[in-house]
Amino acid sequence: MKKLDEFLSKSNVISGKAFANASRVYKSRKERIAVANAIPTAWNKLIREKDETLVRLIEDTVKIICGYKAEKGIVESFISNHEGGWIINEKYRRESRPVLRSIRLKGKSASKKRHKYRRNGDEAVITIQSTSPMDYNLIPVNKTIRDLFPGYKINFVIETDVGQFVCRVTGARRSVPIGDDKGGAYIQGGLKLWYLRHKEVKVGSSLRVRVIKPNQIYRLDAI
């Protein structure tokens, strides 16, 4: 009742206090929404850029636990290998959902474009249909090519023109066990450097991943 009185009482309406109260509440709510929407972006920035403070915090915590300080490179590699599970999809922030649900394309339902997959023997060709691979430094996979790669979260090596990367198939529900041969939606692990060197890769480009040694070594090229 006190809140209603702030907005609706006759004296407050006449004095203009009701409008001031409403403006204050609106501004406060707007600020809370802005902060809530910025938190996922801030978190993703810390993870993707391997923020120095975050790396030092992990180094110090490791030393407290085992008595030895972890090398910076080991910590950064750990963050890269687990990045896929830590990155928050900013498109689905809580405050944005009502807006997203109201958007419809004329004549058809709004749908997410799917990457295109083709398998040629021991190699997979993925045609990119969105910016997510470049944004999150990953290689998408689906059931067409999934069995070319090791089980869920099992490490393997991808060779490229800029070096080798230790990667894994990840991006599945928590209930999916490690080693599951069908689990996972993308390959991730240290591929940021490769994408930085291949600025030509964009929506419509194709990636080729070729098996060199099954479940152990692969070759990645932009084609």
N, C-alpha and C positions, 0 to 999 in steps of 0.2 A: 504493500500500500504506500510505503514511503516513496518508492520509485515512481509510482503512478502520480503521486502528489507533486513530485518534482516537475513532471511534464504537463499535467492536466489541471492543476489547481488554478482557479480564476486569478488569484493574485500574481502567480508566477507568469501566467499568460499575458496579463496586462503589463507587467513590469518588463517583460522580455526575458525574464530569468529562465522560463521554460525552454525558449529557443537556445539559450546559452547552454543549458543542461543537456539538451539533445545533441548539440554540436560537440560538446565535450565527450559524450558517450560514443558518438559516431567516430570521432577522431581516435579515441582509445581503441575501439574495435578495429578500425582501419590499421592502426599501428600493430595490433596483435596479429592480424592476418598477414601483414607484410613481413613481420618477424618469422611467423610460422612457415611462410613460403620461402624465406631466405635460408632457413636452417638446412634443408636438404642440399641446397646449392653450396652452402659453406662446407658442409660435410664432404660432399663429392669433390670439392676443390682440394681439401686437405688430403684426401685419399689419392686422387689422380696425380697431384703434384708432389706427393710424398713429403709433406710439409716437414721442415727441419725440426720444429718443436715436437711434432708427433713422433718422428724417428728417434729423437733424443729421449723422449718419454719411454719408448719401448726399450731402448738401450739400457736406460737406468733401471727399469723394472726387471729386465732380464738379469742384470748384475745383482740386484737385491735377491732374486730367487736362487740363482746358481753360483753367484760369486764371480762370474766372468762377464766382461762387457762384450756384447755382440758387435761385430763390425757393421759399419753403416751399410755396406753393400748387401750384407745378408738380410738386414732389416728391410731394405728397399725391395729386395727380391721377394721376400715374404709378402709384403704389401701388394706387389704386382701379381703374384700368384693367386692371391685371395681377393683381388680387387672386384671381380665380378659379383661376389657374394656380399660385398659391402656397399657398392654403389646403389644409391636410391634413385628410382625412376621419378624424375621431377615432374613428368607429365601428369602424374596421378596424385598430386598433393591434395590433402583433404579439402582445403578451401577452394580448390579449382574444380572439383568434381561436378558440382551443379552446373557450371558453365559448359563443361565438356559434354555432359549428358544432353544439353539442350541443342547442341550443334548437329545438324543433319544436312546431307548433300541433297540437292534437288534431284528427284527422280530415282535416287538410290540411297541405301543406308550407308552411313559413314563407316568405312572399314579400313583397317590397317593394311598397307601394302606388304605382301609377303615376298621374301627373297626367293629367287629361283635357283633350283638345284639340279645338277645333271651329273651323272656318274659315267665315267669312261674307264672300265676295268678297275685299275688300282689308283685312279685319280678322281678327285671331285672338283667340279666347277660350280662356283657360287656366283650368281649375278645379284649384285647389291640393289635393293629396292628402297632403302631408307638410309638415313645418316647414322644410325646406331652403331654400325661397325667402326666407323671413323671416330664417333663421339666417345665410344667406350673401349676402343682398341681391341676388338674381338673379331672372331671369324664365326659366323652363324652356321649351325648344322641342323639337319632334320633327318627324318627316318630314311630318306633316300640314300644318304651318305654316312649315316651314323656308324654302321658296322665297320667302316674303314679305320676307326679310331679306337683307342683303348677304353677300358671301363671308366665310369664316372669318377672324376678327380684322381685318376692315375696319371702320373707325369709321363711326358714323352718330349722328344726334341723336334723342333721345327727349324730347318735350315733355310736361310734367306740370303739375299745379296748383301745384307748388312750384318750378318752374324747368326749365331744360333740362339734359340730361345727355348727355355723349359716351359712347356705349356700343359694344359689339362682341359678336358671337357668338363664344363661346369654349368650352373644355371638351372638347377632342378629343385623340386620341393625338398624340404628337410627330411622327409621320410625315405627319400631315395638313398639306398646304401652305397658306400664307396665301392667301386668296382662294377656297378650295374652296367651291363653292356648296351642298355637302351636309354639310360638317364642322361640328361644334359641337353642344353639348347644352343650352346656356343663354346668356342675354344678361346681361352684367354691365358695370358701370362707373359708379360714383358714385351708385348707387340707394339707398344707406343712408339718406339724408335723406328720400326718398320713403316708405320703409318706416317710418321713425320717425314721420312725420306721419300715416301710415295704420295706426294700431294695430288698426283694425277688421279688417284683412286677416289671415286665419287659415286653418287647414285647412278646406276646404269653400268658401272664397271664390273668386271668379272675377276674373281680370284681363283687360282688353281692350286690345289693341295695334292701333291703326289706322294704315294707311299714309297719310301726308300727301303725301310726295314719294318715290316708289319709290327704295329703296336709300340714301336720304339723311335723311329726316325722318319721325318716327312720333309717335303720341300714345298715352300710357299712362293708363288709368283703372281704378279699382277699381269693379266693378259688382255 
